Structures are given as C-alpha cells and as structure tokens.
Amino acid sequence: MEQGFDHKERRLREALRDLERERLQILRERVQQMGVAIGIGLPSVLSALYEKDNITQRELSENCARDTATLSRALDRLEESGWIERRQDPDSRRCFRVVLTESGRGVAKGVREAYAEIDKAMFEGFAEEELDRLYAALGKIRRNLNSKKDE
C-alpha cells in the first residue's frame, strides 16, 4: 500500500473517532443535566424505549445494539432511577417487558431532543447532495467491515 494512502486512511479513522468523541462529549453535557449517565449507554436505551416501549429485553437489546449483560446493568440503573419498570410478560413467565414510567418518558423525551439538537448542529451547512455522498461513503465502509466478519 502506498505511504500516502495509508496516511490518509489513518487520518480518516482518527477523524471519525474524534468526531464521535466530540459528539459524545456534547451529548454527555446535555444529558448529565437530566441526571442520565452516558457511560453505560443509558441515553441510547432511553431513546430506543421512547421510540417503542413495552418490549422484551431481547427486543430492546436488538433495538439499541447492546449485549444483554450490558443492557441488564443499564436497565438496573434506569429502574433504580424510577425511569423504567420491568413487568412480567403475560405470554412468557421467563420474559420481562420494559416499560417507561411517566418520569422516564419525560427524561427519554429530553434525551431524544438532545440527540436531535446535536445531529442538526453536526450537519448544519451541508447540502443534501453532500449528505447523500457522505452516507454512501459510510455505507461502503460499513460493508467493507462487515465483509471482514465473515472471514
């Protein structure tokens, strides 16, 4: 591989990492004001539940791309905060459904608004065509990475 191309790959990888780090720092500041700890994925869980709650832990795990052990710890924290309830699934004695409480719905709404605010700021000044090209390029990167999973 050419030295220049390798350097560009590294710079792009670092830029993606730095963008996500900056995005999370801004999100952390917003959601900490609501009492939500970002470190264990609480915002993404709350956001997923705001979109659809009264679902099983397995469904929630798939919706927010969290392994079940990590999700279980996050749900413990959310339950301790009074933002969710785990209810027995009437169709299965082994399953619980995760439901937002009234206060949890308010916090989850605030988290969703924080995500939307950050996303809007992140892409401000981009033409629609630029966003389309960026989305296509990121999709290509994702496909390249996914092809390595099968090897």
C-alpha positions as a LaTeX table, in Angstrom:
\begin{tabular}{lrrr}
\hline
Residue & $x$ (\AA) & $y$ (\AA) & $z$ (\AA) \\
\hline
Met1 & 0.00 & 0.00 & 0.00 \\
Glu2 & 1.25 & 3.47 & $-0.81$ \\
Gln3 & 2.56 & 5.52 & 2.11 \\
Gly4 & 0.27 & 8.47 & 1.26 \\
Phe5 & $-2.87$ & 6.33 & 1.10 \\
Asp6 & $-2.04$ & 4.66 & 4.42 \\
His7 & $-1.59$ & 8.11 & 5.97 \\
Lys8 & $-4.99$ & 9.22 & 4.63 \\
Glu9 & $-6.67$ & 6.08 & 5.98 \\
Arg10 & $-5.22$ & 6.73 & 9.43 \\
Arg11 & $-6.26$ & 10.40 & 9.33 \\
Leu12 & $-9.80$ & 9.46 & 8.30 \\
Arg13 & $-10.05$ & 6.79 & 11.01 \\
Glu14 & $-8.82$ & 9.27 & 13.60 \\
Ala15 & $-11.23$ & 11.94 & 12.31 \\
Leu16 & $-14.19$ & 9.55 & 12.67 \\
Arg17 & $-13.06$ & 8.62 & 16.17 \\
Asp18 & $-12.59$ & 12.27 & 17.15 \\
Leu19 & $-15.98$ & 13.27 & 15.74 \\
Glu20 & $-17.73$ & 10.61 & 17.77 \\
Arg21 & $-15.77$ & 11.58 & 20.88 \\
Glu22 & $-16.77$ & 15.25 & 20.43 \\
Arg23 & $-20.38$ & 14.31 & 19.75 \\
Leu24 & $-20.49$ & 12.17 & 22.90 \\
Gln25 & $-18.91$ & 14.95 & 24.96 \\
Ile26 & $-21.63$ & 17.39 & 23.90 \\
Leu27 & $-24.30$ & 14.74 & 24.49 \\
Arg28 & $-22.79$ & 13.93 & 27.90 \\
Glu29 & $-23.06$ & 17.57 & 28.95 \\
Arg30 & $-26.70$ & 17.77 & 27.83 \\
Val31 & $-27.91$ & 14.54 & 29.38 \\
Gln32 & $-25.98$ & 14.87 & 32.64 \\
Gln33 & $-28.15$ & 17.91 & 33.34 \\
Met34 & $-31.08$ & 15.46 & 33.23 \\
Gly35 & $-29.32$ & 13.07 & 35.61 \\
Val36 & $-28.51$ & 10.50 & 32.92 \\
Ala37 & $-25.07$ & 8.85 & 32.98 \\
Ile38 & $-23.77$ & 8.37 & 29.44 \\
Gly39 & $-21.02$ & 5.88 & 30.29 \\
Ile40 & $-23.15$ & 2.75 & 30.31 \\
Gly41 & $-25.37$ & 3.57 & 27.37 \\
Leu42 & $-28.37$ & 4.94 & 29.24 \\
Pro43 & $-29.16$ & 7.62 & 26.64 \\
Ser44 & $-29.37$ & 5.13 & 23.78 \\
Val45 & $-31.55$ & 2.79 & 25.86 \\
Leu46 & $-33.88$ & 5.63 & 26.85 \\
Ser47 & $-34.01$ & 6.81 & 23.25 \\
Ala48 & $-34.90$ & 3.33 & 22.00 \\
Leu49 & $-37.60$ & 2.96 & 24.66 \\
Tyr50 & $-39.04$ & 6.37 & 23.81 \\
Glu51 & $-39.45$ & 5.15 & 20.25 \\
Lys52 & $-41.06$ & 1.89 & 21.41 \\
Asp53 & $-41.51$ & 0.60 & 24.93 \\
Asn54 & $-43.39$ & $-2.33$ & 26.46 \\
Ile55 & $-40.94$ & $-4.63$ & 24.70 \\
Thr56 & $-38.88$ & $-7.56$ & 25.91 \\
Gln57 & $-35.29$ & $-7.10$ & 27.00 \\
Arg58 & $-34.23$ & $-9.14$ & 23.97 \\
Glu59 & $-36.09$ & $-6.78$ & 21.59 \\
Leu60 & $-34.59$ & $-3.79$ & 23.37 \\
Ser61 & $-31.12$ & $-5.32$ & 23.13 \\
Glu62 & $-31.55$ & $-5.62$ & 19.36 \\
Asn63 & $-33.04$ & $-2.11$ & 19.03 \\
Cys64 & $-30.15$ & $-0.38$ & 20.76 \\
Ala65 & $-27.33$ & $-2.75$ & 19.72 \\
Arg66 & $-26.33$ & $-3.72$ & 23.26 \\
Asp67 & $-25.38$ & $-7.15$ & 24.51 \\
Thr68 & $-27.79$ & $-8.50$ & 27.10 \\
Ala69 & $-25.36$ & $-8.26$ & 30.04 \\
Thr70 & $-24.58$ & $-4.59$ & 29.37 \\
Leu71 & $-28.25$ & $-3.87$ & 28.79 \\
Ser72 & $-29.20$ & $-5.59$ & 32.05 \\
Arg73 & $-26.86$ & $-3.30$ & 34.02 \\
Ala74 & $-28.26$ & $-0.24$ & 32.23 \\
Leu75 & $-31.82$ & $-1.36$ & 32.99 \\
Asp76 & $-30.89$ & $-1.82$ & 36.66 \\
Arg77 & $-29.73$ & 1.82 & 36.76 \\
Leu78 & $-32.83$ & 3.05 & 34.94 \\
Glu79 & $-35.07$ & 1.07 & 37.29 \\
Glu80 & $-33.23$ & 2.44 & 40.36 \\
Ser81 & $-33.82$ & 5.94 & 38.98 \\
Gly82 & $-37.53$ & 5.23 & 38.62 \\
Trp83 & $-37.48$ & 5.69 & 34.84 \\
Ile84 & $-38.47$ & 2.17 & 33.80 \\
Glu85 & $-40.36$ & $-0.79$ & 35.14 \\
Arg86 & $-39.80$ & $-4.43$ & 34.30 \\
Arg87 & $-43.14$ & $-6.16$ & 34.03 \\
Gln88 & $-43.83$ & $-9.86$ & 33.73 \\
Asp89 & $-44.65$ & $-10.79$ & 30.13 \\
Pro90 & $-48.15$ & $-12.29$ & 30.15 \\
Asp91 & $-47.15$ & $-14.63$ & 27.32 \\
Ser92 & $-43.96$ & $-15.96$ & 28.92 \\
Arg93 & $-43.12$ & $-16.46$ & 32.58 \\
Arg94 & $-39.40$ & $-16.23$ & 31.75 \\
Cys95 & $-39.60$ & $-12.85$ & 29.99 \\
Phe96 & $-40.00$ & $-9.33$ & 31.25 \\
Arg97 & $-41.24$ & $-6.34$ & 29.32 \\
Val98 & $-39.52$ & $-3.00$ & 29.74 \\
Val99 & $-41.83$ & $-0.02$ & 30.12 \\
Leu100 & $-41.02$ & 3.66 & 30.61 \\
Thr101 & $-42.56$ & 5.26 & 33.68 \\
Glu102 & $-44.13$ & 8.70 & 33.38 \\
Ser103 & $-40.97$ & 10.38 & 34.67 \\
Gly104 & $-38.87$ & 8.10 & 32.44 \\
Arg105 & $-40.87$ & 9.19 & 29.41 \\
Gly106 & $-40.05$ & 12.82 & 30.21 \\
Val107 & $-36.34$ & 12.08 & 30.58 \\
Ala108 & $-36.34$ & 9.95 & 27.41 \\
Lys109 & $-38.01$ & 12.79 & 25.51 \\
Gly110 & $-35.26$ & 15.14 & 26.69 \\
Val111 & $-32.60$ & 12.67 & 25.57 \\
Arg112 & $-34.22$ & 12.37 & 22.13 \\
Glu113 & $-34.30$ & 16.17 & 21.86 \\
Ala114 & $-30.61$ & 16.36 & 22.82 \\
Tyr115 & $-29.75$ & 13.79 & 20.12 \\
Ala116 & $-31.79$ & 15.75 & 17.55 \\
Glu117 & $-30.14$ & 19.04 & 18.52 \\
Ile118 & $-26.66$ & 17.57 & 18.22 \\
Asp119 & $-27.44$ & 15.85 & 14.92 \\
Lys120 & $-28.84$ & 19.06 & 13.47 \\
Ala121 & $-25.75$ & 21.02 & 14.54 \\
Met122 & $-23.44$ & 18.30 & 13.23 \\
Phe123 & $-24.80$ & 18.52 & 9.70 \\
Glu124 & $-25.50$ & 22.25 & 9.54 \\
Gly125 & $-24.34$ & 23.84 & 6.30 \\
Phe126 & $-24.29$ & 20.58 & 4.32 \\
Ala127 & $-26.14$ & 20.41 & 1.03 \\
Glu128 & $-28.41$ & 17.40 & 0.63 \\
Glu129 & $-26.11$ & 16.02 & $-2.09$ \\
Glu130 & $-23.14$ & 16.22 & 0.29 \\
Leu131 & $-25.06$ & 14.29 & 2.93 \\
Asp132 & $-26.04$ & 11.68 & 0.33 \\
Arg133 & $-22.38$ & 11.22 & $-0.68$ \\
Leu134 & $-21.27$ & 11.03 & 2.94 \\
Tyr135 & $-23.95$ & 8.46 & 3.72 \\
Ala136 & $-22.92$ & 6.40 & 0.69 \\
Ala137 & $-19.23$ & 6.55 & 1.69 \\
Leu138 & $-20.00$ & 5.49 & 5.26 \\
Gly139 & $-22.18$ & 2.68 & 3.93 \\
Lys140 & $-19.25$ & 1.48 & 1.84 \\
Ile141 & $-17.02$ & 1.49 & 4.92 \\
Arg142 & $-19.64$ & $-0.49$ & 6.85 \\
Arg143 & $-19.92$ & $-3.07$ & 4.04 \\
Asn144 & $-16.12$ & $-3.41$ & 3.95 \\
Leu145 & $-16.04$ & $-4.02$ & 7.69 \\
Asn146 & $-18.94$ & $-6.46$ & 7.57 \\
Ser147 & $-17.17$ & $-8.46$ & 4.87 \\
Lys148 & $-14.29$ & $-8.99$ & 7.34 \\
Lys149 & $-16.66$ & $-10.56$ & 9.89 \\
Asp150 & $-17.22$ & $-13.49$ & 7.56 \\
Glu151 & $-13.51$ & $-14.22$ & 7.13 \\
\hline
\end{tabular}
